[in-house]
Amino acid sequence: MIREKVKVSTRTLQWKCVESRVDSKRLYYGRFILSPLMKGQADTIGIAMRRILLGEIEGTCITRAKSEKIPHEYSTIVGIQESIHEILMNLKEIVLRSNLYGTRDASICFKGPGSVTAQDIILPPSVEIVDNTQHIANLTEPINLCMELKLERNRGYRIKTLNNIQDESYTIDAVFMPVRNANHSIHSYGNGNEKQEILFLEIWTNGSLTPKEALFEASRNLIDLFIPFLHAEEDKLNLENNQQKVTLPLFTFHDRFVKDKLRKNKKEIALKSIFIDQLELPPRIYNCLKKSNIHTLLELLNKSQEELMKIEHFRVEDVKNILNLLQIEKHFA
């Protein structure tokens, strides 16, 4: 367990992880602070972050199982200690870590006697199991247990229905949420009009994400939800300004700013770790870059002016704005 003393800054808004621990393979805990905040801001941020953490972060789980030997969900098979329903419930408890999108196939093919656990599942390369010891079934006789599984990445919670039964396969209640619980509390300090607040945010995850990763993901999701409100008026101006085309000499941010510096692996790793969220870009420019799959500073630096101008709703003024904001020599000299 890691603990740090809480230090309050009265100058700039700062966040810090003050406690982090791993209670088990499927239970991670993290405690974070954000300060200093004006009166009322801590509650506003805390409520919004808690809702995003519990409802908007995506996770991966097993959503469907199929076997030719299963007549119906509540049947039993000679040589298997558990009923089919119990096996499906055990599959529901398996926690997966992945970045996959859409649906993927997995399978189990186990010959008894013996105990079937999560480590016996054959997974696609992009998926891994958080806890391989999760029990699935006990085979008491020399029979085969073969099942086809469907993996899916989504958010929230999806309850199985009878209408979901297809091709003799059985749906499983899908718990996509990687955050098991989230709480926030507020500490006030100061006197009179100078009263300020510290926001404490506690996050428990199932091990597929660390609390810190969940916090970053929730922050990005919250920003994305509000961006459309920020550039609605700018989009109208953008349509008018695009009628006047200005030709600039071709250049590449990469050539202009970093040249030989990015040849070193350490510098490339540093640029990959800086997201465009940290560049304080105007909301409309930020949204355009995100839609074009430009997420890091390295990806932005490798784009030429010609490539940026091909982005929908992007204009010459936006390129100049980016040039003014990027001060690469100061950060990587």
N, C-alpha and C positions, 0 to 999 in steps of 0.2 A: 504494500500500500504506500502511496506517495502522498505526502502532505506538505503544503507550503503555507507560510504566513500570509494573510491577506493584507495587501498594502493598497491604500486608496489614493489615487492620483486626483488632484484638484485641477489639473491642467488639460489633459486630453482624455477622451473616452477610450478605455482599455478593457480587454477581457483577459481572463486567465483561468487555467485549470488548477484548482486548489486541492483536488482529491481525485485519485484514480485507482481503481482496484479491479481485480478479476476474482469474483467469488466462485465461479465454476466455468466450464467450457461454454455454457449457455447462459451465463449471467455476468455481464460487465456493468460497472458503475463508474460514473464520472460526475464531478461537481464543478461548476464553472461560475465565475462572477463577471459582471459587466458594470463598470462605474467610471466616473461619477455621472449620475442621471438626475435630471430635474424632477421635481415632485410630480408623480403621476406617470412618468415615462416607464418606470420599471414594471408596473402592472400591465401597461399596454404591450410592451415587448414580451413579457412573460406569458401572457395569455395567448398571443399570436404564435409564439414559438412552440408552446405546448401543443396547440392544435395541429401545427404543421408536423411536429415530431411524431405524433400519434396517428395522423391520418394521411400524410402526403409522401412519406418516404417509401420507396419501393423495396420489395423483397422477393425472394424466390422460394417456392415450395412445390411439393408434389400435389397435383390437383386431380389426377385420375389414375386408376389402376385397372388392369385387365388380365384375366387368366381364363383359358378355355375350360379348366376344371371347376370353375365356380358357377354353380347353377343360379344362386342369388346371394345377395349381400349378407343375409343372416344364416347362411348354411354353414355346416361343419364338414371337414374333410378328414377321413380316417388317416391317422398318422400325424396329424397336426394338432397340437394341444389347444391352440387358440381358434376361435371362430373367425370367419372372414371379416366380420364387423370389427373384431378386436385388432386384427392385422391392419385394417384400414386406419383405425385410430392410432396405432403405433406409427404408421407411415406419416400421419399428420404431424406427429411430434418431431420429425426429423428437420433439423435446421440446416439450410444450404447457404453457401456464400458464392455469389457469381455476379457477373456483369452482363449476362445474356439478356436478349430481348426477344419477345415472342415465346413460342412453345418449343421445347426440346424433348427428345426421347431418352429414356433410361430403362434399365431392366434389372431383374433379379433372377438368377438361375442357381439354385442351391440344392444339393443332394444330401438327404438325411442319412442317419440321424445326426442331430446337432442343433445348435442355436443360430438362427439367422439374425444378423445385426446390420446396422447401417453400412458397415464396411463391405458388405456383400453386394451392394448396389453398384452396377456398372453405369458410370456417369459420363456425359460428354466432357471434353477437355476443359471447357470454360466454367465448370461447376465443381465445387468441393464441399465435403460434409464437415460441419463444425464439430460434431461429436459422433465418432465412429462406433461408440459403444451402445448407441440407442437400440433397444431390443425391438425386433419385428415379430418373430415367431419361433416356437420350439417344434422341431420335427422329431417324433419319437420312433419312426420307422424309416427304412431305406427307400424313401420316395423322393420325387423331385418337386420342388416348389419353383415354378417359373411364372413370372409376372412382368407385364409390360407397363411402364410408368410414363406419365406425362409431367414435365416440369414447366412451370410458367412463372414469369416475373410480372408483378403488378403491385397495386397498393391497396391498403385497407383489408377488409374481411369479407369473404364470399361464402355464403351458406349453400350447401348442395341442395338441389331440388330433384324431384323425380323426372322432370323434363330434361335433365342433364344426362340421363342414361343413354349412351350411344354405343352401338357395336358390342354389346355385352360387357361394356366397361363400366366402372363404378366411380363416381365422383367423390372427392374428399373435401371436407370443409377447408377452404384455403385461408390460412392466416399469413398474409404477406408482410405484416408489420414487423420490421426488425426492432423497433423500440417497444419494450414491454411496459414501460411507465415513464412519466416525466412530471416533475413538480417544479414550481418556482416559489421563491420567498423573497421578501424585501426587507432590507435594513435601512432605516432612515438615520441621518446624522445632520448636525448643524443646527442653527437657530434662525427663527424668523424667516425673512425672505430668502436667506441663503441656504435653506434646508435642501439637502440632496439625498439621493437614494443609491443603494447598491442592490443589483439584481443577482440573486443566487438561483442557478438553474441546475436541477438534478436530473440525470438521464440514466435509465437502465436499458440495456440492449440484450438481444438473445445470442450475441457472439458473432453474427454475420457482419455486423458493423461495430466498430468501437464507438463509445459515446462521443468522442471528438469528431469522428467521421460523420456520425448522425447529425451533430450540431452544424457542421459545414454544409451538409446536404440540405438540411432544413432551411438554413439561411439563404442558400441559392434559390430554393423553391419559393420562398417567401418573396424574394426580390423579383423573380419572374412573374409572380401573380400581380404585382403592382406596376410593372413597367408599362403596360398598355395605357394606363391612366396618365402617365407622364408625358408621352409623346404624341397624343392625339392631335393637338393643335399643330405640332411641328410637322406632321405628315402632310397637312394641307399646304404649308409653306414650301415643303419639299417638292411637291408637284409643280409649283410655279417656278421655283429656282432651277429645276432640272431642264427647263426650256432654254436656259442660257448655258451653253456648253463651253468650258474653258479647257484648253489643252495645256497640260503641264509636261515637262520633260520626264521621261520614264526613269524611275528609280526603284530601288528595292531597299526597304528598311534594313534588311539584313546587311547589304553592302554598305549602306551609309553609316550605320551605327556600330556594328560589332566586328565586321571583317574577320580579322585573324582570331578575335577572342572566342568566337563560337567554335573554332576548330578543336578547342580543348573540351574534353568530356565534362569536366566539372562545371564549366560555364553553361553548357547545354542543359545539364541537369538543373542548374539554378534557374534558368529561364523557363524550363518546363514546370517548375514548381510555383511560378508566379502566374496567377490567373488574371484575366482582364478585369475581373471584379475589383482588383486592387488598384487599377489605374485611374479611378475617379473620372471615367468617361461620362459624357452626357448620356442620359437614359436611351435616347433614340439610337445613338451610335453603338452603344453597348448591345442593344437588342438586335441591331442589324448584324453585328459580328457573331453573336450567339446563334442566330438563325443560319449563318454560313459556316457553322461548326468551327469557329475560331474561339478557342477557350483559354489558351495560354499566351504568354508574352512571346514565346518562341514561335508559335504559329502565326502571330501577328507580324513579327519581324521578317518572316520568310515570304510575306505577301508583297508583291510589287504594287505600285500605284495603279497600274492598268488592271490588275486583278481585283483590287479593292473597288474600283469604279464600276466593275461589273456586278457588284452586290446590289440587290434591289433596294431602292430608296437611298443609296449612298451618293454623295456629291463631293465636289472638289473642296468645299469648306470643311467637310468632315475629315478629309485627308490632312489638311493644314492643322486642324484641331488636334489630331493624333500626334503630329510632329511636335507641336508645342508641349504636349503633355509628357511625351517620352523623353526622359533625360537619362539615357542609357549609360553615358560616361560616368555620371555621378554614382550610379548603383554598381557598376561592374568594372570600374577602372582599376 
